[in-house]
Amino acid sequence: MSLTQRETKPVKIAKPFNNESIEKAVISVLRSGMLVQGQFVKQFETNLSEYIGCRYVIAVNSGTAALQTGIATIKKFRGLPKNAVPEVVTTPLSFAATANAAVGSGCLPVFADVDEETFNIDPEKVKEKIGPNTIAIEPVDVYGLPADLDSIRIAGKDKIPIVEDAAEAIGASYKGKKIGNVAKISCFSTYATKNLHTCEGGFVTTNDEALASEMRMVRNQGQASRYNQATLGFNFRMQEINAVIGLEQLKVLDELNAKRMKNALVIKESLSSLECLGFQEVHNPKEHAWYLFSLTLDERKAGMPRDKLVQRLKEQGIEADIAWPTPIHLQPYYREKFGFKEGDFPVSEKICKMVFQIPIQPFLTDDEIQRMISAMKSILV
């Protein structure tokens, strides 16, 4: 292969994990005839519980289902007066699923702005948003960096449960504990691009037996037993094929996350001399899951718009991305339904105009990493 051919091969921002064991396991599931919520889902839940250190894991069919299961359960247990509208305090700097799950559970999303350095929800802003109808605080571990869960808990005066959107944080830790073993409820995604994927899927973790029992019913049409509907529920069941794909990856998750961290730190060190670039503030790299490596661009110093830089990188075969170009509160649905407008959450809005991502996935070669670094420098210097 020539140098030109190598350089034109795309550098992917995500590469789903696969191996021969996964392929054999998928075929065995298909031949078994047991396709949904069977032995492999149970094994996946058990292995995740052991890995995270939590008591209960409830596997579901998407990260959004995980969030809605968690919020719906907390809503039932919190028990507000009949005519009260339950509120969930959350961040506008996230994918829409974070707020959609609250709305889908019959709650009002109440946004609190984020910290400009970490991109995570600001506990002081959370404190300002707590009201008599607040049933939960829903922080997001943005790009895999855990939110400041202790300060958020204190902001809720230890009375408001945290339903953590940990969609991007599998393998991350907070003060020595794995994410999923800190908040009252943590909700994960195992979508195809995630550090641990099952093609599509998710799971919920908790150490509370009553919450776990309720969430198992919520994911299975509210059934306590077959045809015995004890609560409001949905079809959030995980398929067996999804579970066997995840089981094999769990064995190498820490190894793959370590490679992500190594790639991120090499790139950051190489690009830190570029004054037009900023980086998500990370105090302890080993606690970050490194789902995405996020930078910000000062367009004035760079002499070009952020979107132009991303386009230039793509033209060179580097799959740069922008997550997220628009905060949730400025999405058309949320503008129209709730009346949000520009200026409501200025820090989130500022970050969304500056942020972008470049690949750090664990299957990158050294040549690909150096190619990205060279491309960034050639465009920005």
N, C-alpha and C positions, 0 to 999 in steps of 0.2 A: 504493500500500500504506500502510495506517495505521500509526502508531507502535505501537499494540497488536499488530498483526499481525507487525511486525518483531521486537518483543520476545519474542513467543512462538515464533519460529522457533528450533529447537534449535541450540545452539553445539556442534558436534561435536568430539570429542577427536581424531579421525582422519578424513581425507578422502582416499581413494585418488586418485592422479594419473591423468588420462586426457586424451588429445587426439586429433585427427583422424588424425594419423600413426600412433598406436598402433592405432586401430581398423582402418585400412587394412592395416597390417602383420599383424594377427591374421587378417583375412580372407584375405590372400595365403598365409599359412601353411596355413590350412584347405584352400584350393584346391590347394596344392602336393602334398598327400598325404604329405609328410615331416613327421611330427608330434613325434618324440622324438629328442633328442640329435643334432641335425643342424648345419647351417651357422650358424644363429642362436645356438645354444648356444655354439659355438666362438667366434663373434664377441663374444658377451657376455663370455666368459672373457677374451678378448684385451683388450677395452676396460676391463674391471675391473682387469686386471693393469697396464695403462698408467696408469689413474687412481690406483691404490693405490701403484704403484711396486714391486710384488713380482714374482717370476719366474713363479710358477705359480698359477693359479686353477682350481679344480675345481667346476663347478656341480652342484648336487644339487636334490632336490625338496622339501626343508624345512630349516629351521634345526636341527631335531633330527637329521636325517640328516647334516648337516654335522658336528655334534658327535660323533655316533657314528662317522662315518668317521674323524675325527681321532683319537679315543681308541683305536679298534680298531687303527689303524695304529701308533700309538705303542706300544700293548701288544705288538704283534708284534715291533717293533724293540727293545724294552727287554729281552725275554728273561729272565724270572724262572725260578727252579727250578720243576720240574713241579708240585709240590703247593702252591706259594706262591699266595696270593690277592692279585692286583694291587690296589693302592689308588690312588685319585685324590683329591687334596686339593682341595676346592672350598668354595663358600660356601652357607650355608643361605638367604641373602637373594637369591632369584631365583625364576623360574618353574621348575616341576618338571622341565622338559626338561633342565636343566643336570645334575641328578643322574641322571635317567632314562637319559641317554646313557651315563653311566659304568656303571650297573647293566646296561643292555642290552648292553654290551661285555664283560660278565663281570667287572667290577671292583667293589670295595667303595668307596662314597663316604665320605670322611673329611672332615667339615665343620670349617672354621675360621671363627671369628666375624669380624665386620666392624668397620670404623672408624665411629664414631658420627657423624662429620661428613660424610664422603664417601659412606657407605653401601657402599663397596667392601671387598673382603676385606682384612683386616689382615695385612700381611707378617709381623709379629711372631708372630701366631697361626699363620700358615702354618708358620713355622720350628718351632713346637712340635709340629706334626702330621706332619712328614716322618719316614718310617721306612724300614726296609730294603726294604719291598715297594711303596714309592711309585713309580709309573711316570710320573705327570704331575701338574702343578698346573693347575687349571682355574679361573682367575679369571673374574669377570663384569664387563663394563663397564656398571655399573648405570645404567639410564635413558639411556645414551649417554655417560657419563663414563668415560674410560679408567681402568682399574685402574693401580696403581703398579707397572708391569711390571718395572722395574729392581730395585726392592726385593724383589719376589717372586722374581725370578731369583736374587738374592743369598741369599734365604731357602732356596732349593734348592741352594745352593752351586755354581751353574752346572752342576749335573749332572742336574737334573730338568727335562725339557722342559716348556714352558708350552703348553697347549692352551687358547687364549683363547676364552671365550664372548663374542664380539663381536656377538651377535645384534642389539643395539640401537645399534651404534656405527659404522655405515657413514658415512664422511666425517669421523669424529673423527681426532684426531692425538695423538701422544705424543712430546714433545721434538723436534718438527720433522718427524717421520715419520708418515705415514698409518697408522692402525690397520689391520692386515693385513700390515704390513711390519716388525713389531717382534718378535712372539712366534714361536716355532718353527712353530706352527700357529695360525691364527685362523679362527674359524667364525662365519659370518654368517647371519642370517635375512632373507629377502625376502618375509615374510608381508604380507598386505594392509594392515596398519596401519603398516608400517615406513617409514622415510624414503625408501628405495628399495624398491619392491615389485614383485613379479612375480605377484601374486595369492597364490600359495603358492610357496615355494622357498627356496633358500639357496646358499651356496658356501663353499669352504674355500680358504685361501691359505697358501702356504709358499714359502720360498726354497730348499728342499732337494729336489733332483731325485729322490732315491730315495723320499722320502716322497710326493712328488707322483705318481710312477709307481704306488706301492701304492694310494694313495687313488683314482686313476682306476679301478683294478681293483675296489676295494671297492664303489664306486658302481654297478658294472655286473656284479653277480653274481660277482665275483671273476675275471672272464675277462681273460686276457692277450690273447687273440684269440677269435674266435667259436668257441664250444663248447670252449674251452681254459681251464678253470678252474684258475688258478694259486694262488688264495688264497680265504679265506672272504669272500664278498661278499653284496650285497643289491641289490634294485632301488631305487636312489636316483637314477635318471636324471631330469634336468630335461626338461620338454617345450619344444618350439620356441615355442609360444605364450607361455609364461612368459618366455622369453628376449627375445622382441621387445618385450614390455611393459617389461622392465627396460632395454633398450638406449636407448629414447627418454628415459627418466627420468635415466639417468646423465649426459646432456648438461646437465641443469639441477640436478643434485643439490646442488652447492655453493651455488647461488643459493637453493634452497629451504631448505637448512640455515641459511643466513644469516638468512632470514626467521624461522625458528624461534628463533634466538638473539635477534634483535631483539625478538620478541614476549615471550620469556621475561624479558629484561632490563627491558622496560617494565613488565611485571606485577610483577616483583620489587621494582623501585624504588617502585612505587605502593603496594605492600602491606607494605613493610619497617617501617613505623611501627606495625604491629599486633603487639604484644608476644606474643600467643598463637601467632604463626606462626614457624616456622623453615624453613630452606631447605637443600637439598643444597649442601655446600661445594664451590665451583668456583673454583680459582685463576686459570684462564685460560679465559674463556668461549669463545674461538675454538677451543679443543681439544675441546670438548664437542660431541657430535652433536645434543643436544637432542631426542632421541626423545620423552622425557617431561619435563615440568616438575613436579618433585616438591616438595611442602611437607610440613611436619609441624605438627600441631596440639597445643598444650599444653591439654588438656581442662580443667584446673583454671582456667587463666587465661581460657580462652574461655567457660567456663560452660556448655559443651555437649559431648557426645561427638563424636568425629571422624565416626562414621557418620551422626549427625544432621546435621552440616554438609553432608556429601556429598549426603544426601537433600534438604536445603533447596535446594542448588544445582540439583539435578536438577529440582525442582519449578519452578524459575525458568528451565528450559530450558537449563541449562549442564551439559554431559555430563562431570561430574566422575567420577573412578574411583579405585579403590584397588588399586594393584599394589605389593606383594602383601599381602593381609590375613593370610596365614598363612605362616610360613617353611617351607621344604621339610621340615625335620626333624620338624615337627609335623603334616605331612600324614598322613592315616590309614595309607597304605601304609608310610611310613617309620617311623612309630611301631611298627606291628605287626611289620614285618620286622626292624628293627634296634634296637628298644627305646629310641628317643629319647624324651625327655620335656621338659616345660617347665622352663626354667632351664638347659638344656644350653648354649645360646648366647644369653645375655641381651641383648646389644646388638641382634642381629637381631630378637629377639622384641619388644624395645622399639620399634624402628623400625616394625615391621609393625603395631603398635597405634596409631601416630601418623601414618603417611604417607598422603598422597593426592595426586592429580594433577588439574590443570585444563588445558584445551586451550591449546596454543601452535602447532598445525599451521599451515603456511605460507599457507593460504588464508583465514585469519581476516581480517575487516575491522577497521578501527580502531574502528568502532562496537561490534563484538562484543567486542573487547578491553576497551573502556571499560565495557561492560555487565557483563563478568565482575568487573572491579575494583569497580564500584559494588555489585554483588551481594554480594561478599565483605565489603566494608566495612559494608553495611547489616545483614548477619547477625551480624558479629563485634564491631561497635562498640556 
